[in-house]
Amino acid sequence: MNTAASLAWFKSSYSSNEGGNCIEVATHPAAVHVRDSKNPDGARLTVSPATWTAFLGHTAK
């Protein structure tokens, strides 16, 4: 498993530097990791690249 230190984390371009509710994402060929920017050492969600792609392509109704 990848350690948080070995991953390149980034925030959405929609996030500002004023705090608030932001997530950070780090991609790897075998997984996509998501964490709370306010708690980078806390829990993270890990999904497959296919699941992440489906999530990004989902349109709310």
Order of alpha helices (4+ residues) and beta strands (2+ residues): beta-beta-beta-beta-alpha
